[in-house]
């Protein structure tokens, strides 16, 4: 019974944060629901107005809000997966791999700048700028002894800046009217309610749940998103190819709004006043280095779009260091190739999680060795 009041506080927090998303959505900005919800949730978490009774939690609202948003997004993407992603990789694999490596290199250079001009140690600086996302990097940072709190703050700020800047820039490049009009084009079979389609929806949710457990077992990044997407895509492909039955779910566009609200509220709820105490210089340097990183991402995206048939919109979101869920949501709203975006984002996160931790552990070993043998550095 004691948990019920806290649960309703969390529900109230998400609803009020979602009101901020509604107002921003009126501007027709891409993922306006997510941006507005994130801003409102961050303000509520920092200011903590008395009338809101914002619950005191160390890591924001419970993770199940984020997981529900990612699950909805995963099912959405799973229904859209097709062979075009594989064909694009096959045709342009060299350019994609080069740009992925460059984006990781730019992130490491951003970490060097942060380390040189702030009071952070080298490990914390690298982890704070590593393009792995809030769901994976802080956990790895804790394992090797970096400052997890600072890493989480800077990672959250980077996600915030990317979500705020890249969709806005792309909206001006492609025009509000084009984006707004395209968002209203929803296939009739996805919005028309039928009992059979509702049964398929429930079936997809169960399949996504199974996919999550498989993804968690295989240590996928964002298992609710990636596991759900892969499992739903596999079942949908199996039905259409092998048994000749096309699984069509009842999937109204409003579910994507719910997904944006859940994800935005979860990220925004992690901000607190204490996070920024004594970090003014570090945050300013991180802010500037993040802006430089965003510019470099746009340059990489432009090069890829010039050398290949991939659109600038899709390339920009694929290489943006803003997290898997956030960038794929933006791609869906802007009608970019969301499956390609999630594929590149996952590939980068996997590359980061596999290659960077051993490198960072080696740096930690050198740092410990240097402290224990100061004459070696003399």
N, C-alpha and C positions, 0 to 999 in steps of 0.2 A: 504493500500500500504506500510505503514511503517513496517509492520510485515514481508513482503516478504524478504527483505535483511537479517533479523535475521534468518528466516527459512532456507535460502540458506547457511548461516554461520553454522547452526547446521548440515545441510546435509553434508557440506564440512568437518566439524569436525568428523562426523561419518565415512565418506569415508576414510579420512586420518588415523583415528584410526583403521579402518578395515584393512589397509595395514599392520599395525603391527601384526594384527591377521593372515594375510596371511603368513608373514615370520615365525611366531612361528608355524603355521600349517605344515610348511615344515619339522619340526623336528618330526612329527607324534605323538606329545604329545596329550593326551586326552584333549578335549575342547581347543585345541591350538588356535582356532579362538577367543574364549572368553578371554583366558589368554593374548594373544598378543594384542587384542583390548583394554583390560583393562589397560595393561601397557602403551600402546601408548597414550590412553586418559588421564591417570593420568599424564604422562610427559607433554603432551600438556597443560593440565589445570594448572600445577604447573609452567612450564617455560614460557608459553604464548608467543611463538615466533611471531614476528611482521608479518611475511609473512602469518601466519595462520589466523590472525584476529579472535582469539578465543573470542567468545562472553562472556561478563562479566555477569555471573548469580550466584546468591547466592547458589542455590542447584543443580548446574550442568545443563545439557541440559534438556529441558522439559520432564516431566514424560511420555509423550505419546510414546517416543522411548522405554522406559522400558516396557510400557504396550503392545506395538506391539510385542516385543520379547516374553513377557509372553503369549500373545494370541496365537502366533504360537506354542509355546511349549505346551500350554494347549490343542490345537487341536491335536497335535502329540500324546500326552499322552492319550487323550480321545479315539483315534483310537486303542490304544494298551491295554486298560483296559480289564481285564478278571476276571474270578472268582478265579484265583489262589491266588490273594491277600487276599481275604476273607478266603480261606482255610488255608493259611499260618498263618494268625492271629488266626484262630480257633485252630490250632494245637500248636502254640507257643506263645499264648497271655501272659502267665505269664512271660516268659523270656524277651519278648519285652517290657512289662510294667516296669519290674525291671530295664532293661538297660536304658529305657527312663528316669526314675526317677534318676538313677545314673548319666546320662549325665547332667541333670539339676542341680543335687547336685554338680558335678564337676565344673559347670559354676559358681555357687554361691561361692564355695571355691576360684575360680579364682578371683571373685569380692572382697572377703575378703583380699586376698593377695594384690590386687591392692589398696584397701583402706588403708591397714596397711603401705605399703611402698611408697605411693605417697601422694600428697597433696589434693586428691579428697575427697569429702564427701562420706559417706557410700551409700546414695541413688544413686549418680552418678556412683559409682564403681559397684554396683549391676546391674544397667541398662546397663552399658557399656559392661558387660560380659554375660548378659542374652541371652540365645539362641533363640531369637525370630526373628532376621533378621532386616535389614535396613528399611523394609517397615512398621513394626509395633512398634518396641521398642522405637524409638525416640519420636513418637507421644504420647505414654503412659508416657514416662519420662517427657515430657513437662507438662502433666496434674498434676503430683504430685510434680513438682518443682525441678526436677533434671536438671543438666546442659546439655541441649539438644545438644549443639555443641560438647562437649567432648564425649557424648554418641555416636553421629553420627560418629565422627572421629575413635573411638576405634572399633565400630561395623564395619565400612568400612574396617579398617585395618585387623580385624579378618577374614572378608569375603575374603579379598585379600590374606591373609596367607593360609587360607584353600583351596582356589582355586589353589594357586600356589603349595602347598605341597602335598595335598592328591591325586590329579590326577597324579602327578609325581611319588609319591611313589607307587601307584597302577600300573602305567605303567611299572615300573621296576619289580614289583612282577609278573605281568602277561605277560610281554614281549611286545615290540613294534610290532613285526611282527604279533602276534596273534590279537592285537587290530586293527592294520591297515587293516589286511585282513578282519576281521569281519565287519569293517565299510563299506567295499565296497559291501557287500552283501545286496542289496536292492531289495525287491520284484518287479517284472516287472510290476504288475498292479498299483503300486504306481508311477511309472515314465513314463509309456506310456500315451501319451496325447490322451484323447478322450473327446468329447463335453459333454457327459453324466457325466464323472468324474469331469470335470471342474464345471459343475452345482452343483455336490455334494460338491465340495470345497467351492463354494460360499455359499451354504446352511449351511455348517459347520461353516463358519465365522459368519453368522447371528445367528446361534444357540449359538456360543461362546459369542457373544455380549449380547444375552438374558441371558446367564448364568452369565456373569459379573454383570449385574444389580441385578440378584437374589443373587449372592454372596455378592455384596456390601450391599444390604438390610439386609442380614443375618449376615453382618460384618465378612465375611470370611477373613482370611489372604491372601494377594495376590489374589484378586477376579478375575482378568483377567486370572490368571493361574488356580486356583482351580475351579472357576465357569465355565470357559470354558471347562476344562477337564471333570467335572462331567456332564455338559449338553450334550457335544458331545458323551460321553460314554453312557449316557442314551438313546439318540436318536439312536445311532448305535445299541445298544442292543435291543431296541424296534423294530427296523426294521428287525433285523435278527431273533428274537424270535417270535414276535407276528404277523408280516405280511409277514415273509419269504423273505424279501428283504435285501440284504447285501449292505449297503452304502459304495461304494469304491470311494475315492476322488483322484484327481490328486494331488499328494503330493511328489514332488521331494526332494531328500536329501539336495539340496542346500538351502531349506527353513530353515533347522536347522542351517546352517552357518549364514544366515541372522539373525536368532534369537539370536545366540551367539554374533554377532557383536552389535546388538541393546542393549542387556543386558550389555555386557562388556563396551561399550561406555558410557552408562548411569551411571554405577557404577564409572568408572574411572573419569568421568567429575566432580565428587563431590570433588575431591582433590584440595586443594589450598595451597599456601605458608602459609597463615595466620593460617591455621588449626594447624600447628606444632609449632607456636611461644609459647615459655614458657612451652612446654609439653615434653621436652626431657626425663626427668626422668620418667614421666608417661608413655610415649610411650615405653621406654625400658622395664619397668616393665610389661606393657600390652603385649609386644611382647613375653617376656619370659613366662608369665602366659598362653598366647595363645598356645605357643608351648607345654607346659605341658598339656593343655586341649586337644590338638590334639593327643598327646600320649595316654591320658586316653581314648579317643574315639576309637583309634585302639585297645586298650586292651578290651574295652567293645564289639567291633565288633568281636574280636577273640573269646571271651567267647560265644557270641551268635551263631557264626558259628560252634563252637565246640559242643554246646548243641542242636542245631537244624539243619535242612536241608538247612538253609539260607546260601548262599555263603558269604565268607568274603568280596568280592567286594561289594555286595548289602548291607550287614550289615554296612560296613564302611561308605558308602555314606548316608545310612539312618540315622545314628547317628551323622554324621559330622555337626558341627555348622556353616555351610557356607551359609545358606539360601535355600529356597525351589527351586527357579528357577535354581540356580547354580548347586546344587547337582543332581537334576533330569536331567539336561542337561548332566552332566558328566555320569550319569547312562545310558542315551540313547546312548552316544558315545561309551561307553565301553561295550554295550550290557548287562548291568545288568538289574535287575528287576526294571525298572523305576517307574512302578505303585506302587510297594511296597515302594520304596524310598520316593515318594511323599506322600504316605499315612502316613508313620512314621513321616516325616518332618512336615506334617500338624498337626498330633496328638500332636507332641511336641509343636508346636507354639500355638495351641489352649490351651494346658495345661499351658504353660507359661503365655499366655494372660489372662487366667481365674484365676489362682492361685496366681501368683506373684504380680500383682498390689495391691490386698488387703493387702498382706504381706508388700509390700513396703510402702503403705499408713500408715500402723500401725507403721512401723519404723519412718516415717516422723512425726507421732503424738507423738511418744516417744521423738524424737529429739526436737520438738517444746516445749513439756512439760518440758524437761530437761533444755532448755534455759530459760524458763519463771519461773522455780523453781529451781535455782541452788543449793539450800540447800538440795534437794533430792538426789543429787549425791555426796554430801559431806560425 
